Amino acid sequence: MNLRKDSMIITKSTIQDKSSFRYGILGGISSIQNTSSLSIVPGATDCGFLTGGNAQGTFGGIHVDYFVLDDYISLSGRILYASRPATLTAETSNYLVLNQDLQYSPLTIEHNFTAELEYIIADLGINFQPFQNFPVYCRTSFDIGDSKIKNSYLHYEKILSPINVLYPNNTKIRVTGTGSLETALSYGVNIAVGAYIEFQPSLYINPEIHVRKGLNSILQNDQSWTISSIDASIGIMYRYHSSVEVIDTQYINNVPLIPPPTPIVNLIPPVAIGTISSNPLSIQETIVTQTFPLLPYIFFDSISTEVTSRYLIDNTSFIESNLSKETLETYYNMINIIANRMKLSPQSSIVLTGTTDGKELSSIAKRNQLALQRAESIKKILVSQFLIDSKRIAVKYRDVPVSSSSDKYPEGIEENRRVEISSDNIELLQPVIHTKFQEFAPIYRTQMFKTSVDTPSIVQSWRLDISYKGQAISSINNSGIPPEQLELELDAKDLIALGNSINISDSLDASLTIKQDNDIEHVSTCKLAINKTMNQFEISRLSLIVFDFDQSDISDVNKSMMKSFVRDALKPNSIATITGSTDRLGEIEYNEELSVNRANTVRDYLKSIQPTVNIGSTKGIGASLLPFDNNLAEGRYYCRTVSVEVKTPRQ
């Protein structure tokens, strides 16, 4: 061993020089809980009380910490501005009045007390950070606030039922009081959890969540009103600190000299992709006429009168003939379709019937009001955005629909929250018909590829992509090496969209990407030739919707559609196929039986209007194939259907 004398070791360490103060700004939001026992009528205790309510507030201010024990304990002070609004409500039914049916019923009044309270707050507390290198802390504090900045209130009441009763001012709302509250100082205690996260030298982000408990009534009179809250804030804090480097030198003797190790070089051979190949892709062009029945229902979320964003509103450029060939996309244009048809038929009118699920609110009166507001929301869109004369739109309401779905299932309850569209003019609700359009689909659902890879032991993963002129069509990936025979399922929708632009001499691009263990990727490509053929049959399709929940009877609307369909689609040499289906609700065996019954009912009616029809098959598939999202009410309705497909040889 080689030795060297008088060797020297130099060590370096860093210590932090920190300020005793930390200061900054903060702001946040509050979820406010008001607890009160305010008389609805001042001075009268037998007319009911306003017992509380929740509100949202905001706050902001400055924040200073003073450290008294390293980073573990600090004294904390804050000066804040806080907005603490309040909405207190109560319902009373103290009187009997004549309703719209000339019967005596309770007069139900909703009392509302709103207040705007703005406080200047002094908050003093202690921070405790258990671990010096972990930035989470706990904080407890006491606050005192004064609302002299703003303490206004508004007290009004609203008649909920009967719907025919009005105040002397001919409205359902009247103001019973307004002015300024006589407020006292507000006291509270707080418990908080937060963190100081350094994102720049000496600068910290300070998220915090804290709970406040009000200790006293905020009013000077003998009535009780306390304010508590759950708050979330974010702050920016500054605390000066600097690093001081300390150098320590030591001398030692007879240090062994160890030669450096010989470097180890591990050569990884590259991946070599042998081949990727496939047979030509076969696409068939078919001439199709498709009838899309309209589901005349607009569905709503629970306790909501707002039309969801799924329903499209276009009062400028909508053209019915340009609608998509997809069922649900057509359905989501329901409001556009009805408005457009009403403009084309100036003498037509509609009835909007709002309904609830019978459970959304606590009383029939409230639910009837909700059902009415839902119908009014659709009417408002037609009148204000499409300029339809309001006199052409009648509005009705019911607690639950006449043809309601079963409340045995949550989905059935959801389906009953809707607005039903009806009209004496059958043209308004006629199906959307797309006539003799081109449809393209792969003859085979999968495409087979052959692949080979050298040095498979260092392959991490692979991915196969199919595209046309840069537009992705299908993709598949997995870990390890790709199989020698690789089967890829083609995305029929993308191929249909590309059908018009693909010609018989075109090709698709296939690329196989191999990823090595060292994350290096290698790509091999090939061209996928296209064989485009013409279907020798012309197809006509009709989906008979919408069967009501658990029903197999044919409605008058469906009978009318079938007569028109038979007149236009059936020829002496045509062959019809009838397929019944259901949604996912219910037992498998029962759904299969129900779908068979629906298909047989349609078959029998079809024969009654066209005795010579050639029916190739009649079957029910239950819920084994769900073409639409059954998490949506409209998706389930469009699965309760019988599809009639007619194939006619091309001339």
Helices and strands as residue ranges (DSSP letters): E 2-4, E 7-18, E 21-41, E 44-69, E 73-83, E 86-98, E 104-128, E 136-161, E 173-180, E 186-195, E 197-200, E 203-214, E 225-238, E 241-252, E 255-257, E 273-278, E 281-292, E 297-299, G 320-322, H 327-331, H 334-344, E 350-354, H 364-384, G 390-392, E 393-397, H 410-415, E 418-422, G 426-429, E 432-442, E 446-453, G 456-458, E 459-468, E 471-479, E 485-489, H 492-498, E 507-516, E 521-534, E 537-544, H 556-569, E 575-580, H 588-609, E 615-620, H 633-639, E 642-649
